[in-house]
């Protein structure tokens, strides 16, 4: 219901913002863009071997895509890994197979600690922390789902098909990871790489899960898939995702301002949730001043209040 209330232009802006975000991650992973005390970010050393490897991978992947080669992004990553090992940038693994690490030391720790120290759990401070995590998790996931669904052509007008099932799968995974003792398993913006290579159905998720299961036995081999190998894929997918820019109604200022702030805030604050929050705070304001308050969904007023409180809390 909340996802349906978000205007289409802001959904498109979120998709574009996520594209810029993952492209920035790719540029940073490859050290093409690096930190700078003077200007926040600046151009890195393009002659560094690892950076040159990323540039090589980017050129190969783009060339394969232009030639309409099936699985261009994947084979671009394979070529980059092989080139990295051949040049010594990536260390050649000493083994291929490995045993599955045990989860026994961390399995169920979150649950046992919950009941072992209830006086530290059921407090106002922890409640605020939980609500903050809930907010960030929900809107990070919402932004990711909207972006991936939009790119995959799974949107029906302003509605995303089976959004409830997707959110249920995401939330269940987060709970399961906490019980198992791993980092949170949630919807990742890198899923757009799969969409870019043709993934459209749930079968692609099952295939991915199967490969993850197989990867448990091949962890030494997977060590060759470094950040410099995946960076070209992130940059290319970022390019593909900003294609939705021309679908936003830029001629109407009341739409353009919140849409722009939504998409620019994601890479600027390194947060999908912050971009969506900022856009949904500004959108009702611009629509009211434009005399279009009647077009606002009632839920947007509630989200406006929630996001204002969220930003006040962060301050």
C-alpha positions as MATLAB code, in Angstrom:
seq = 'XXXXXXXXXXXXXXXXXXXXXXXXXXXXXXXXXXXXXXXXXXXXXXXXXXXXXXXXXXXXXXXXXXXXXXXXXXXXXXXXXXXXXXXXXXXXXXXXXXXXXXXXXXXXXXXXXXXXXXXXXXXXXXXXXXXXXXXXXXXXXXXXXXXXXXXXXXXXXXXXXXXXXXXXXXXXXXXXXXXXXXXXXXXXXXXXXXXXXXXXXXXXXXXXXXXXXXXXXXXXXXXXXXXXXXXXXXXXXXXXXXXXXXXXXXXXXXXXXXXXXXXXXXXXXXXXXXXXXXXXXXXXXXXXXXXXXXXXXXXXXXXXXXXXXXXXXXX';
ca = [
       0.000    0.000    0.000;
       2.839    2.391    0.829;
       4.645    1.481   -2.396;
       1.497    2.148   -4.433;
       1.146    5.595   -2.828;
       4.588    6.730   -4.002;
       4.189    8.768   -7.228;
       5.491    7.224  -10.446;
       7.921   10.090  -11.069;
       9.557    9.514   -7.687;
       9.775    5.783   -8.374;
      11.558    6.533  -11.639;
      13.807    9.016   -9.852;
      14.624    6.361   -7.248;
      15.604    3.932  -10.006;
      17.880    6.547  -11.580;
      19.318    7.468   -8.187;
      20.146    3.841   -7.487;
      21.829    3.704  -10.893;
      24.043    6.655   -9.953;
      24.638    5.084   -6.542;
      25.869    1.724   -7.813;
      27.937    3.417  -10.523;
      29.625    5.468   -7.783;
      30.264    2.269   -5.812;
      31.873    0.754   -8.906;
      34.040    3.822   -9.468;
      35.138    3.761   -5.825;
      35.795    0.008   -5.773;
      38.093    0.441   -8.756;
      39.796    3.543   -7.292;
      38.858    5.535  -10.377;
      37.224    7.860   -7.842;
      38.910    8.265   -4.452;
      38.401   10.264   -1.266;
      39.639   13.843   -1.083;
      39.838   16.112    1.954;
      39.515   19.174   -0.271;
      36.621   18.154   -2.535;
      35.190   14.992   -0.888;
      36.024   12.945   -4.003;
      38.549   13.256   -6.803;
      40.046   11.309   -9.703;
      42.270    8.430   -8.629;
      45.510    7.150  -10.101;
      44.477    5.798  -13.493;
      47.888    4.195  -13.983;
      47.557    1.890  -10.955;
      47.477   -1.785  -12.061;
      44.205   -2.573  -10.262;
      42.517    0.491  -11.758;
      43.778   -0.385  -15.225;
      42.312   -3.853  -14.738;
      38.884   -2.332  -14.059;
      39.159   -0.105  -17.129;
      40.080   -3.179  -19.182;
      37.044   -5.030  -17.837;
      34.797   -2.060  -18.580;
      36.009   -1.854  -22.185;
      35.603   -5.606  -22.730;
      32.113   -5.706  -21.208;
      30.892   -2.693  -23.195;
      32.375   -4.111  -26.401;
      30.590   -7.435  -25.849;
      27.312   -5.632  -25.135;
      27.641   -3.545  -28.289;
      28.163   -6.742  -30.262;
      25.032   -8.147  -28.533;
      27.027  -11.042  -27.082;
      24.837  -13.155  -24.722;
      25.937  -12.826  -21.093;
      28.230   -9.915  -21.941;
      28.573   -8.660  -18.362;
      29.341  -12.135  -16.992;
      31.942  -12.949  -19.626;
      33.414   -9.488  -19.160;
      33.961  -10.375  -15.498;
      35.521  -13.717  -16.487;
      37.900  -11.956  -18.881;
      38.812   -9.427  -16.192;
      39.571  -12.165  -13.647;
      41.751  -14.054  -16.123;
      43.592  -10.873  -17.104;
      44.107  -10.017  -13.444;
      45.651  -13.412  -12.682;
      47.795  -13.291  -15.836;
      49.239   -9.898  -14.872;
      49.646  -10.636  -11.172;
      47.062   -8.078  -10.058;
      44.890  -10.898   -8.713;
      46.517  -13.681   -6.731;
      46.080  -17.121   -8.270;
      44.246  -19.343   -5.747;
      46.245  -22.199   -4.284;
      43.203  -24.470   -4.176;
      39.793  -24.794   -5.771;
      37.724  -26.682   -3.213;
      37.244  -25.984    0.483;
      35.178  -27.236    3.380;
      31.973  -25.528    4.474;
      32.585  -23.286    7.498;
      30.555  -24.113   10.594;
      27.859  -21.733   11.823;
      27.779  -23.396   15.243;
      29.654  -20.574   17.052;
      27.109  -17.954   15.970;
      23.918  -19.927   15.341;
      21.083  -18.746   17.576;
      23.247  -16.298   19.539;
      20.842  -13.428   18.823;
      17.921  -15.402   20.264;
      19.737  -16.672   23.355;
      21.100  -13.220   24.178;
      17.603  -11.785   23.817;
      16.347  -13.848   26.736;
      19.603  -13.899   28.692;
      19.596  -10.129   29.258;
      15.977   -8.909   28.972;
      16.735   -5.793   31.037;
      19.056   -4.587   28.250;
      16.626   -5.469   25.473;
      13.257   -4.060   26.464;
      14.365   -0.436   26.772;
      13.348    2.800   25.073;
      16.812    3.306   23.590;
      16.795   -0.089   21.925;
      13.240    0.480   20.683;
      14.443    3.632   18.907;
      17.328    1.685   17.375;
      14.983   -1.067   16.167;
      12.566    1.455   14.628;
      15.463    3.193   12.886;
      16.695   -0.100   11.448;
      13.128   -0.927   10.379;
      12.816    2.398    8.586;
      16.137    2.080    6.763;
      15.575   -1.577    5.872;
      12.041   -1.025    4.550;
      12.818    1.961    2.351;
      16.151    0.576    1.158;
      14.261   -2.540    0.099;
      11.382   -0.521   -1.357;
      13.778    1.546   -3.456;
      15.616   -1.539   -4.641;
      12.415   -3.395   -5.545;
      10.988   -0.406   -7.418;
      14.226    0.085   -9.345;
      14.637   -3.567  -10.280;
      10.945   -3.992  -11.173;
      11.007   -0.846  -13.286;
      14.104   -1.970  -15.184;
      12.654   -5.461  -15.665;
       9.339   -4.126  -16.985;
       7.399   -5.645  -14.086;
       5.494   -2.477  -13.185;
       1.785   -2.203  -14.002;
       1.428    1.548  -14.318;
       2.306    2.825  -10.851;
       1.907   -0.571   -9.163;
       4.476   -3.281   -8.673;
       3.188   -6.797   -9.123;
       3.428   -9.111   -6.096;
       5.131   -6.475   -3.968;
       3.757   -8.100   -0.806;
       5.449  -11.419   -1.641;
       8.747   -9.679   -2.383;
       8.678   -7.755    0.899;
       7.742  -10.915    2.811;
      10.673  -12.804    1.286;
      13.026   -9.955    2.147;
      11.870   -9.605    5.759;
      11.924  -13.376    6.299;
      15.515  -13.483    5.059;
      16.540  -10.752    7.494;
      15.011  -12.662   10.419;
      16.600  -15.937    9.281;
      20.044  -14.335    8.974;
      19.788  -12.972   12.504;
      18.987  -16.446   13.840;
      21.758  -18.118   11.833;
      24.238  -15.437   12.889;
      25.183  -13.982    9.513;
      25.017  -10.427    8.228;
      21.489   -9.399    7.073;
      20.332  -11.041    3.860;
      18.233   -8.499    2.020;
      17.440   -7.220   -1.471;
      20.589   -5.933   -3.119;
      20.805   -3.242   -5.769;
      23.308   -5.475   -7.567;
      20.255   -7.538   -8.610;
      19.940   -5.086  -11.486;
      22.995   -6.758  -13.033;
      20.878   -9.882  -13.432;
      18.047   -7.886  -14.979;
      20.515   -6.294  -17.387;
      21.467   -9.762  -18.642;
      17.851  -10.833  -19.149;
      16.551  -12.086  -15.775;
      12.793  -11.519  -15.493;
      11.277  -14.346  -13.423;
      11.713  -16.018  -10.061;
      13.630  -18.806  -11.769;
      16.644  -16.501  -11.967;
      16.541  -16.197   -8.163;
      16.517  -19.989   -7.826;
      19.491  -20.263  -10.170;
      21.330  -17.635   -8.129;
      20.533  -19.502   -4.903;
      21.860  -22.702   -6.462;
      25.133  -21.038   -7.380;
      25.436  -19.588   -3.881;
      24.999  -23.094   -2.467;
      27.675  -24.431   -4.821;
      29.954  -21.525   -3.887;
      30.177  -22.919   -0.355;
      32.566  -25.548   -1.739;
      34.547  -23.202   -4.026;
      35.434  -20.251   -1.788;
      39.177  -20.254   -2.762;
      38.272  -20.031   -6.443;
      35.782  -17.216   -5.852;
      38.533  -15.140   -4.237;
      39.560  -14.116   -7.765;
      36.292  -12.178   -8.124;
      37.679   -9.028   -6.537;
      36.160   -5.553   -6.355;
      38.035   -4.622   -9.525;
      36.297   -7.495  -11.332;
      32.777   -6.543  -10.233;
      33.276   -2.774  -10.596;
      32.775   -2.727  -14.410;
      29.444   -4.543  -13.993;
      28.263   -1.988  -11.433;
      29.227    0.929  -13.660;
      27.487   -0.563  -16.702;
      24.318   -1.382  -14.779;
      24.343    2.174  -13.414;
      24.380    3.461  -16.984;
      21.451    1.230  -17.919;
      19.387    2.311  -14.925;
      19.589    6.058  -15.525;
      17.842    5.494  -18.858;
      14.565    6.169  -17.015;
      15.499    9.849  -16.675;
      13.612   10.789  -19.827;
      10.374    9.334  -18.403;
      10.279   11.854  -15.522;
       8.135   14.955  -16.063;
      10.933   17.536  -15.850;
       8.743   20.296  -17.292;
       6.746   20.583  -14.064;
       8.854   22.138  -11.317;
       6.746   20.586   -8.560;
       7.761   17.183   -9.947;
      11.294   18.021  -11.060;
      12.551   19.340   -7.703;
      11.638   16.316   -5.520;
      12.624   13.915   -8.313;
      16.054   15.508   -8.662;
      16.635   15.572   -4.902;
      15.623   11.913   -4.692;
      18.098   10.770   -7.307;
      21.016   12.997   -6.279;
      20.680   12.310   -2.545;
      21.245    8.575   -2.948;
      24.863    8.734   -4.159;
      25.522   11.947   -2.211;
      24.467   10.461    1.156;
      25.365    6.870    0.261;
      21.848    5.777    1.183;
      18.799    4.711   -0.805;
      16.510    5.377    2.164;
      17.745    8.957    2.563;
      17.045    9.696   -1.090;
      13.494    8.362   -0.908;
      12.891   10.139    2.396;
      14.088   13.498    1.072;
      11.976   13.186   -2.058;
       8.838   12.319   -0.096;
       9.370   15.268    2.246;
       9.750   17.765   -0.598;
       7.074   16.294   -2.897;
       4.001   17.172   -0.765;
       5.402   20.671   -0.190;
       5.891   21.427   -3.886;
       2.534   19.905   -4.815;
       0.709   22.003   -2.205;
       2.340   25.232   -3.394;
       1.555   24.274   -6.990;
      -2.136   24.024   -6.088;
      -2.244   20.264   -6.623;
      -2.776   19.120   -3.031;
      -5.897   17.163   -4.025;
      -3.752   14.855   -6.135;
      -1.736   13.723   -3.114;
      -2.468   10.275   -1.705;
      -3.415   10.522    2.014;
      -0.547    8.176    2.881;
       1.930   10.764    1.591;
       0.937   13.168    4.376;
       1.670   10.467    6.928;
       5.011    9.693    5.286;
       5.830   13.404    5.297;
       5.415   13.507    9.080;
       7.401   10.296    9.563;
      10.303   11.485    7.408;
      10.448   14.896    9.065;
      10.694   13.108   12.419;
      13.341   10.788   10.947;
      15.547   13.657    9.783;
      15.037   15.420   13.112;
      16.188   12.248   14.884;
      19.293   12.012   12.685;
      20.134   15.623   13.473;
];
